[in-house]
Amino acid sequence: MAASVNPGIFLCLLWIIFQSGFARAEPAIPPAYQEAGLQAGVPPVVLFAIALQESGINFRGRHIPWPWSLNIAGRAYRFSSRRESCRQLQDALRTLPATRVDAGLGQINFGYHGHRVKHPCHLLDPYKNLRIAATILLEQHTPGQPWIQAVGRYHRPAGGAPAARYRHRVSQHLSQLNKGQHYVMVSRGPSP
């Protein structure tokens, strides 16, 4: 004897499945990127692709942005904790020009954008870093132009070949995201 299913319950379950994302083809953009992007008025998927380019690491079979990332004088560093990253950030700022130091998910340059935070280590707060990155991206966007043009200027406001190479690399991340690749962001850690 076959069991019968109430059509109302079946439709309700089907709705839950669709709402949970199992049937969606859109990329999985972590909530922090959605929030920062929407607050600033920039596409969250573009912000996420920038973070993948700027601070991405391969972790457990996935490519994810890493919040405790630094670029010091052109060399990338990844740290296991915010505290360790903060200590290295402060050491770098004592010994190098601030324009040689980038920090966090969006690799915010302290020399050009240090005025946006009260303390250098605030750039290691993933949520604050994303808000700043989204603001910079918006500032580089010209209404009517594709966002990918702003992406190049995010990296190098003067444009040229470095901006073009950067646009290409971020475009590759966008392409992967649009193919339905799934990415995650590590959780928020305690303040230093």
C-alpha positions in Angstrom: 0.0 0.0 0.0 1.5 3.4 -1.0 1.6 6.2 1.5 -0.2 9.3 0.5 1.3 12.8 1.0 -0.8 15.8 1.8 -0.4 18.2 -1.1 -0.1 21.2 1.2 2.7 19.6 3.2 4.4 18.6 -0.1 4.3 22.1 -1.4 5.5 23.5 1.9 8.5 21.1 1.8 9.2 22.0 -1.8 9.2 25.7 -0.9 11.6 25.1 2.0 14.0 23.3 -0.4 13.9 26.1 -2.9 14.4 28.7 -0.2 17.4 26.9 1.3 19.4 27.2 -1.9 19.5 23.6 -3.0 17.8 24.5 -6.3 19.6 27.8 -6.9 22.3 28.2 -9.5 23.5 31.6 -8.1 26.9 31.7 -6.3 27.1 31.4 -2.5 28.3 34.8 -1.4 28.9 34.9 2.4 26.6 37.2 4.4 29.4 39.6 5.4 30.1 40.4 1.7 26.4 40.8 1.0 26.0 43.2 3.9 29.1 45.3 3.1 28.3 45.4 -0.6 24.6 46.3 -0.2 25.4 49.0 2.4 27.9 50.6 0.1 25.9 50.1 -3.1 28.4 47.8 -4.8 27.8 44.2 -6.1 28.6 41.8 -3.3 29.9 39.2 -5.8 32.4 41.7 -7.0 33.5 42.5 -3.5 33.9 38.8 -2.8 35.9 38.2 -6.0 38.2 41.1 -5.0 38.8 39.4 -1.5 39.5 36.1 -3.2 42.2 37.8 -5.3 43.6 39.9 -2.5 43.7 37.4 0.4 42.7 34.1 -1.0 44.2 30.8 0.3 43.5 27.2 -0.5 42.1 25.7 2.6 40.6 22.2 2.8 39.9 22.0 -0.9 38.4 25.5 -1.2 39.8 28.9 -2.2 38.7 31.3 0.5 39.6 34.9 1.5 41.8 34.9 4.7 41.2 37.8 7.1 44.6 37.8 8.7 46.6 38.4 5.6 49.3 41.1 5.1 51.3 42.2 2.2 54.5 43.7 3.4 56.8 45.3 0.7 55.3 43.1 -2.0 55.4 39.8 -0.1 52.2 38.0 1.1 51.9 36.7 4.6 49.1 34.6 6.2 48.7 34.3 9.9 46.8 31.9 12.0 45.3 34.6 14.3 44.3 38.2 14.3 46.6 38.9 17.2 49.7 37.5 15.4 48.8 39.4 12.2 48.3 42.6 14.2 51.7 42.3 15.8 53.3 41.8 12.4 51.4 44.7 11.0 52.6 47.1 13.7 56.2 45.9 13.3 56.0 46.5 9.5 54.6 50.0 10.0 57.5 50.8 12.4 60.1 49.8 9.8 58.6 50.5 6.4 56.7 53.3 4.7 53.0 52.8 5.3 52.4 52.7 1.5 54.3 49.4 1.5 51.8 47.6 3.8 48.4 46.1 2.9 46.1 44.4 5.4 43.0 42.2 5.7 40.5 40.6 3.4 40.6 43.4 0.8 44.3 44.2 1.4 43.7 47.8 2.3 46.8 49.9 1.9 47.6 51.6 5.2 49.5 54.5 3.6 46.6 55.5 1.4 43.7 54.5 3.6 45.0 54.6 7.2 42.8 57.6 7.8 39.7 55.3 7.6 40.6 53.5 10.9 41.6 54.6 14.4 44.2 51.9 14.7 46.1 49.9 12.0 44.9 46.6 13.5 41.3 47.6 12.9 42.0 46.7 9.3 42.1 43.1 10.5 38.5 43.2 11.5 36.9 41.3 8.6 33.7 43.4 8.7 35.4 46.7 9.0 37.8 45.7 6.2 35.0 44.7 3.9 33.1 48.0 4.6 36.3 50.0 3.7 37.0 47.8 0.6 33.4 48.4 -0.6 33.7 52.1 0.0 36.9 52.3 -2.0 35.4 50.3 -4.8 32.4 52.6 -4.9 34.7 55.7 -5.0 36.5 54.2 -8.0 33.2 53.4 -9.8 32.0 55.8 -12.6 28.3 55.6 -13.1 27.4 54.0 -16.4 30.6 52.0 -16.6 30.9 48.3 -15.8 32.0 47.5 -12.2 35.0 45.6 -13.6 36.5 49.0 -14.5 36.3 50.1 -10.9 37.9 46.8 -9.9 41.0 47.8 -11.9 41.1 51.2 -10.2 40.6 49.6 -6.8 44.0 48.0 -7.3 45.6 50.9 -9.1 43.7 54.1 -9.4 46.1 55.4 -12.1 45.0 52.4 -14.3 47.4 51.1 -17.0 48.7 47.6 -17.4 48.7 46.7 -13.6 45.0 47.6 -13.4 44.3 45.5 -16.5 46.1 42.5 -15.2 44.2 42.8 -11.9 40.8 43.1 -13.7 41.7 39.9 -15.6 42.5 38.0 -12.4 39.3 39.2 -10.6 37.3 38.4 -13.7 38.6 34.8 -13.4 37.2 34.6 -9.9 33.9 36.1 -11.0 33.7 33.5 -13.7 34.3 30.7 -11.2 31.6 32.2 -8.9 29.2 32.4 -11.8 29.8 28.7 -12.5 28.4 27.9 -9.1 31.6 27.3 -7.2 31.0 27.6 -3.5 33.2 29.6 -1.2 33.1 30.4 2.5 34.5 33.0 4.8 36.2 32.2 8.1 34.4 33.3 11.2 34.8 36.5 13.1 37.6 36.4 15.7 38.1 38.4 18.9 39.7 41.9 18.8 43.4 42.1 19.5 
